[in-house]
């Protein structure tokens, strides 16, 4: 069996919100964050409103996260715990 990258499970668990309308996001994201083990990534794209909706839910449920994304992909929120 090959060696597993320590971040592989992190990269495998993600929710891509591209194409989801803002009014549907709270229910979808809340369900996802409550049933998915951390760490995981929320892919928001560059929508400021989408990031606000997601971070508000993460704050409500007391998750730790990085909403700045990465240099190459700023449209993500990394959720740790």
C-alpha positions in Angstrom: 0.0 0.0 0.0 1.3 3.4 -0.9 2.2 6.1 1.6 -0.7 8.5 2.2 0.0 12.2 2.2 -0.9 13.7 5.6 -3.1 16.2 3.8 -4.8 13.8 1.4 -8.0 13.4 3.5 -8.1 17.2 3.8 -8.0 17.6 0.1 -10.6 14.8 -0.5 -13.2 16.5 1.7 -14.6 19.6 0.1 -17.8 21.3 -0.8 -17.9 23.2 -4.1 -20.5 25.9 -4.0 -20.0 27.1 -7.6 -23.5 27.3 -9.2 -25.4 27.3 -5.9 -27.6 30.4 -5.4 -27.0 32.3 -2.2 -30.4 31.6 -0.7 -29.7 27.8 -0.8 -26.2 28.1 0.7 -27.0 28.2 4.4 -28.9 24.9 4.5 -26.3 23.1 2.3 -23.3 24.4 4.2 -24.8 23.9 7.6 -25.7 20.3 6.8 -22.2 19.7 5.4 -20.2 21.2 8.2 -22.2 19.3 10.8 -21.7 15.9 9.3 -18.3 16.1 7.7 -15.2 15.5 9.9 -12.6 18.2 9.9 -10.4 19.2 8.2 -12.3 20.1 5.0 -12.5 22.9 2.4 -15.5 25.1 1.4 -15.0 26.3 -2.2 -16.8 29.6 -2.4 -15.2 31.2 -5.5 -14.6 34.9 -5.3 -18.1 35.8 -4.1 -17.7 38.0 -1.0 -21.4 37.3 0.0 -20.8 33.5 -0.3 -17.8 33.8 2.0 -19.8 35.9 4.5 -22.6 33.3 4.6 -20.2 30.4 5.1 -18.1 32.2 7.8 -21.2 33.2 9.7 -22.2 29.5 9.9 -18.7 28.4 10.9 -18.7 31.1 13.6 -22.1 30.0 14.9 -20.9 26.4 15.3 -17.5 27.5 16.7 -15.3 26.1 13.9 -11.7 27.3 13.4 -11.0 28.3 9.8 -8.9 30.3 7.4 -11.1 32.3 5.0 -8.2 33.9 3.1 -7.7 30.9 0.9 -4.4 30.3 -0.7 -2.2 32.4 -3.0 -3.3 30.3 -6.0 -6.9 29.9 -4.9 -8.3 32.7 -2.8 -11.9 31.4 -3.2 -11.6 28.7 -0.5 -12.2 28.5 3.2 -10.1 25.9 5.0 -11.9 24.5 8.0 -9.8 22.9 10.8 -12.0 22.1 13.8 
